Amino acid sequence: MEHPLLEALLPNDGGDGVRIKRWTARDVRALTQQQLAVFRGVIDLAGARSAAAQALSQPITTLSKLMQEEQQAVYLAARQIDRSKLEVLGFIKMGPKRLFLQPAAQSALVDTQPLCVLDFYIHESHQCAGWGSLLLRSALETEGLSAGSLAYDRPSAKLLSFLRKHYGLDSYIQQANAFIVFEPQFWLTPPHAEAKAAALRRVAGDELATRSRSTSPVVGGAVVRGGPDGFLKGEGRSPSPSSTLWFARIGPPA
């Protein structure tokens, strides 16, 4: 994808190498009207091509969506092809999301807010050439994170293969919300590890409280621990007259 006016939008590295820039809503608002029109064409076209490659009904990435999400960012990669033109190689859209995730072998849902890969696209003519690895590595270095600490929204088979090849990420958990996280790398990241520990403590506390209530039910303000027939009223069979009387006699002093 060639864009002659994109030159003014990407930093000049002093050579003919790949240029990668992080774009946020704040950056977009700083553009002139002419630059904004060019950038809209770049982002909207790239987002549409990504959606088509993933067989999605509508694009995930558009300039309008980027401007509405203050915490999201698009990393755009382009390469100089002559003195007046840049060629767009691809992009990654990232942003934090509040997710309820379930680790493997754990019943608790963990309330987290990880940085997520929301969209990742390399132009078909530039795939398998190392540009995707360069783009993601640049984004990770900028964010100060590892590939395993991210959550991925509906990753394609190509993306899963890419992550396995370049980052050794293989074992993942498919979440009910269509995100995936890789085990154990994701839960070893400090913020996620702390959230997981808090969820385990909450579940342990709930289970303890449940056991306490079930073993020591309260009737009429007094703790009931058993009855003459070995069961509590309401457990599935009609109580005998003696057990009915026993329950009636439990309570605070008259």
C-alpha positions in Angstrom: 0.0 0.0 0.0 1.8 3.1 -1.2 1.0 6.6 0.2 3.0 9.6 -1.2 1.7 12.0 1.5 2.5 9.6 4.4 6.1 10.9 4.5 5.1 13.8 6.8 3.3 11.5 9.2 6.1 9.0 10.0 9.5 9.8 11.6 12.5 9.9 9.3 15.2 7.4 10.4 17.8 9.0 8.2 17.8 6.0 5.8 15.6 3.7 3.8 14.7 1.4 6.6 11.3 0.6 8.2 9.6 3.3 10.2 7.3 2.5 13.1 5.2 5.0 14.9 2.8 4.7 17.8 -0.4 6.5 17.2 -3.0 7.5 19.8 -6.1 9.7 19.7 -4.0 12.6 21.1 -1.5 12.2 18.2 -4.3 12.2 15.6 -5.9 15.3 17.0 -2.6 17.1 16.5 -2.7 16.6 12.7 -3.6 19.2 10.1 -6.7 18.6 8.1 -4.7 17.5 5.1 -2.6 15.0 7.2 -5.8 13.8 8.9 -7.4 13.0 5.5 -4.3 11.0 4.5 -4.0 9.2 7.8 -7.7 8.3 7.7 -7.3 6.7 4.3 -4.3 4.7 5.5 -5.8 3.4 8.8 -9.3 2.7 7.3 -7.9 0.8 4.4 -5.5 -1.2 6.5 -8.3 -2.0 9.0 -10.6 -3.1 6.1 -7.9 -5.4 4.7 -7.4 -6.9 8.1 -11.1 -7.5 8.6 -11.2 -9.2 5.1 -8.3 -11.4 6.0 -10.0 -12.5 9.1 -13.4 -12.9 7.5 -15.0 -10.3 9.8 -18.2 -8.5 9.0 -16.7 -5.1 9.9 -13.3 -3.7 10.6 -11.9 -3.6 14.1 -9.6 -0.8 13.3 -10.7 2.6 11.9 -9.6 6.1 12.6 -13.0 6.9 14.2 -12.6 4.1 16.7 -9.1 5.0 17.5 -10.1 8.6 18.2 -12.9 7.4 20.6 -10.5 5.2 22.7 -8.0 7.3 24.5 -6.0 4.4 25.9 -5.7 2.5 22.6 -2.7 2.8 20.3 -2.0 1.8 16.7 1.6 0.9 15.8 2.0 1.6 12.1 5.0 0.3 10.1 6.0 1.7 6.7 9.1 1.5 4.5 10.6 4.1 2.2 10.4 3.0 -1.5 11.6 6.3 -3.1 12.2 9.9 -2.0 8.5 10.8 -2.1 6.6 7.6 -1.2 6.2 5.2 1.8 4.8 1.7 1.6 2.6 0.6 4.5 3.7 -2.9 5.7 1.1 -3.4 8.5 -0.1 -2.4 11.9 -0.9 -3.6 15.4 -3.7 -2.2 17.5 -3.3 -2.5 21.2 -5.2 -1.3 24.3 -6.1 -2.3 27.8 -9.4 -4.2 28.4 -11.1 -5.2 31.6 -11.5 -8.9 31.3 -12.7 -11.7 33.6 -10.3 -14.6 32.8 -10.2 -18.2 34.1 -6.8 -19.7 34.6 -6.3 -23.4 33.9 -7.4 -25.8 36.7 -9.0 -22.9 38.6 -12.7 -22.3 39.0 -12.3 -18.6 40.0 -12.7 -15.8 37.5 -9.9 -13.3 37.7 -10.7 -9.6 37.2 -7.8 -8.2 35.2 -7.0 -5.3 32.9 -4.2 -6.5 30.6 -2.9 -4.9 27.5 -4.5 -6.6 24.6 -3.6 -7.2 21.0 -6.9 -6.2 19.4 -5.9 -6.3 15.7 -2.7 -7.4 13.9 -2.2 -7.2 10.2 0.7 -7.5 7.8 0.0 -6.8 4.1 -0.2 -10.1 2.1 2.7 -9.1 -0.1 5.0 -8.6 2.9 4.1 -11.6 5.1 6.8 -14.2 6.1 9.5 -11.5 5.6 10.1 -10.7 9.3 8.1 -7.4 9.3 5.5 -8.8 11.7 8.2 -9.8 14.2 9.9 -6.4 13.9 6.5 -4.6 14.4 5.5 -6.6 17.5 9.0 -6.4 19.0 9.0 -2.7 18.6 5.5 -2.4 20.3 6.6 -4.7 23.1 9.7 -2.7 23.8 7.8 0.5 23.8 5.2 -0.9 26.2 7.8 -2.6 28.4 6.0 -6.0 28.2 6.5 -9.5 26.9 4.4 -11.2 24.3 3.2 -13.7 26.9 1.9 -11.0 29.2 -0.7 -9.8 26.6 -4.2 -11.0 26.0 -5.2 -11.7 22.4 -8.6 -11.0 20.9 -9.8 -13.7 18.6 -6.4 -14.6 17.2 -6.2 -16.2 13.8 -4.5 -19.4 13.1 -1.7 -17.4 11.4 -1.2 -15.3 14.5 -1.1 -18.3 16.8 1.5 -19.9 14.5 3.5 -16.7 14.5 3.5 -16.5 18.3 4.6 -20.1 18.6 7.4 -19.6 16.1 8.8 -16.3 17.4 8.0 -16.4 21.1 7.5 -20.0 22.0 4.0 -19.4 23.0 2.1 -22.6 22.6 -0.2 -23.5 25.5 -3.2 -21.1 25.7 -6.5 -20.9 27.4 -9.6 -20.0 25.3 -11.7 -17.7 27.3 -15.5 -17.4 27.2 -15.1 -13.8 26.0 -13.1 -15.0 22.9 -9.8 -13.7 24.2 -6.9 -16.1 24.8 -4.0 -15.9 27.3 -0.9 -18.1 27.3 -0.2 -20.4 30.3 1.9 -20.0 32.4 3.5 -16.9 31.0 0.5 -14.6 31.4 -0.1 -15.5 35.1 3.6 -15.0 36.0 3.4 -11.3 35.1 3.2 -9.4 38.4 -0.2 -7.6 37.9 -1.9 -10.7 36.7 -0.3 -12.9 39.4 -1.6 -10.5 42.0 -5.1 -10.5 40.6 -5.1 -14.3 40.4 -3.9 -14.6 44.1 -6.7 -12.2 45.1 -9.3 -14.3 43.2 -8.1 -17.5 45.0 -8.3 -15.8 48.4 -11.8 -14.6 47.6 -12.9 -18.1 46.5 -11.3 -19.7 49.6 -13.1 -17.2 51.8 -16.4 -17.8 50.1 -16.0 -21.6 50.4 -15.1 -21.2 54.1 -18.2 -19.0 54.7 -20.4 -21.5 52.9 -19.1 -24.5 54.9 -19.6 -22.5 58.1 -23.2 -21.7 57.2 -24.0 -25.2 56.1 -22.5 -26.9 59.3 -23.9 -24.3 61.7 -27.3 -23.0 60.4 -29.1 -20.4 62.6 -32.7 -20.9 63.6 -34.5 -18.4 65.7 -31.4 -16.6 66.7 -29.7 -19.8 68.0 -27.2 -22.1 66.4 -28.7 -25.5 65.5 -26.2 -28.3 65.3 -28.4 -31.3 65.0 -31.7 -32.9 65.9 -33.1 -36.0 67.7 -33.6 -37.7 64.3 -30.2 -36.8 62.9 -31.5 -34.3 60.3 -32.5 -30.7 60.1 -36.0 -29.6 59.3 -36.4 -29.0 55.5 -33.8 -31.6 54.4 -36.2 -33.5 52.1 -38.4 -35.6 54.4 -41.2 -34.8 56.8 -40.0 -34.3 60.4 -41.4 -36.5 63.1 -43.4 -34.9 65.9 -40.4 -35.0 68.2 -38.2 -33.2 65.7 -40.9 -30.6 65.1 -41.2 -30.0 68.8 -37.4 -29.8 69.0 -37.3 -27.1 66.4 -40.1 -25.2 68.0 -38.2 -25.2 71.3 -35.1 -23.6 69.8 -35.0 -19.8 70.1 -34.3 -17.0 72.4 -35.7 -17.0 75.9 -39.4 -16.0 76.1 
